[in-house]
Amino acid sequence: MRSRKMKLPSTIILILELIISSCYFVVAVLASNKETSTTFVGENNNWSVTVDVNNKGDIAEGTYVAKYKGNNIENLLEKVISYQVNYKSTSSGGSTYLSDKGVLEGKAFRKSCGNGCPYSTIDVPELAFKVVVDGIEDRIILQKNE
């Protein structure tokens, strides 16, 4: 009978340790899925650009809106416009057409990687956005908007 009384407290302690360990695990998972976002803005004579970078866990995703503010928008409407976003040590981009309102917008990049990934934190003070029309390049430096 005496040995049964000894097992009961040790079983309760084991159950409590499992519950506490589970709580730490849940807190760690929730902390790693914390979402942060940062906006970068910039402009030159022809373009006004905003890039939003959202991080959730190990995924970084950027979206952009580039508004043409130069002259002769009609001349650009039928032209293929290339764009490129430089974020940290990589760049991504594509080609598209200007909307009737003079706007380019879309997904700038989506990066996924494990812990320690350089995309998992937004720690750069600026990004570069490049627009190319008919071989003529416009480079816009975007500053972190805090």
PEFEN-V950014 format. One record per pair of residues at least 24 apart in sequence whose ideal C-beta (glycine too) atoms are under 8 Angstrom apart, sorted by the first residue. I is the first residue (numbers start at 0). J is the second residue. D is the distance in Angstrom with one decimal. If there is no record, write none. Layout:
I&J&D, I&J&D
This chain:
31&56&5.6, 31&57&7.8, 31&114&7.8, 32&56&4.6, 35&121&6.4, 36&121&7.9, 37&121&4.3, 37&143&6.1, 37&144&7.6, 38&143&7.7, 38&144&4.5, 39&125&6.9, 39&126&4.8, 39&141&3.7, 39&142&6.5, 39&143&5.7, 39&144&6.5, 40&141&5.9, 40&142&6.5, 40&144&5.0, 41&125&8.0, 41&128&7.0, 41&139&4.7, 41&140&5.4, 41&141&3.8, 41&142&6.0, 42&68&7.5, 42&139&6.5, 43&137&6.3, 43&138&7.8, 43&139&5.2, 44&68&7.7, 44&69&6.6, 45&69&3.8, 45&130&7.8, 45&137&5.5, 46&128&7.8, 46&130&5.9, 46&137&5.9, 46&139&5.5, 48&128&4.7, 48&139&5.0, 48&141&6.0, 49&141&7.8, 50&84&6.2, 50&107&5.8, 50&126&5.7, 50&128&6.5, 50&141&5.7, 52&86&7.1, 52&121&5.4, 54&118&7.2, 54&119&6.2, 54&120&7.0, 54&121&6.2, 56&119&7.8, 57&111&6.1, 57&112&5.7, 57&113&5.8, 57&114&6.9, 57&116&5.8, 57&119&5.8, 58&109&7.0, 58&110&7.0, 58&111&4.8, 58&118&8.0, 59&86&7.9, 59&108&7.5, 59&109&7.5, 59&110&4.7, 59&111&7.9, 59&116&7.9, 59&118&3.7, 59&119&6.8, 59&121&7.7, 60&106&7.1, 60&108&7.0, 60&109&4.7, 60&110&7.6, 61&86&6.3, 61&106&7.2, 61&107&3.7, 61&108&4.8, 61&109&7.7, 62&104&7.4, 62&105&7.0, 62&106&5.7, 62&107&6.0, 63&103&7.3, 63&104&6.4, 63&105&6.6, 63&106&7.9, 63&107&4.5, 63&128&6.9, 64&102&6.5, 64&103&7.5, 64&104&4.5, 65&102&7.0, 65&103&4.3, 65&104&7.1, 65&128&6.8, 65&130&6.5, 65&139&8.0, 66&101&6.0, 66&102&5.3, 66&103&8.0, 67&97&6.1, 67&101&3.9, 67&102&7.4, 67&103&7.8, 68&101&7.6, 72&97&7.4, 72&101&4.9, 75&101&7.6, 75&132&6.4, 78&132&5.8, 78&133&6.6, 80&130&6.3, 80&131&7.2, 80&132&5.4, 81&130&7.3, 81&131&4.2, 81&132&7.8, 82&128&6.9, 82&129&6.6, 82&130&5.4, 82&131&7.5, 83&128&7.3, 83&129&4.4, 83&131&7.9, 84&108&6.2, 84&126&6.3, 84&127&7.5, 84&128&5.6, 84&129&7.9, 85&126&6.2, 85&127&4.2, 85&128&7.7, 85&129&7.5, 86&118&7.7, 86&123&7.5, 86&126&5.7, 87&117&5.4, 87&118&6.6, 87&123&6.2, 88&117&6.6, 92&129&7.4, 103&130&7.5
